[in-house]
């Protein structure tokens, strides 16, 4: 599943890569800043992906817990018809 952030950040990463490795000669300070920006963006995306996976795992655990509760106590969920 790709989020808008992933699509946007992929475009930013491609742009940064193109700028860093372009034939146009960047001054050393600009190139260094672009590399720092690329590293920061990569780290941010990795943290976001990790947080999303953790959130999805918590949701699965809660759903499993809810299902066990319903089975044990014979409780219908709100989405089940009477």
Secondary structure by P-SEA (a helix, b strand, c coil): cccaaaaaaaaaaaaaaaaaaccccccaaaaaaaaaaaaaaaaaaaaaaaaaaaaaaaaaaaaaaaaaaaaaaccccccccc
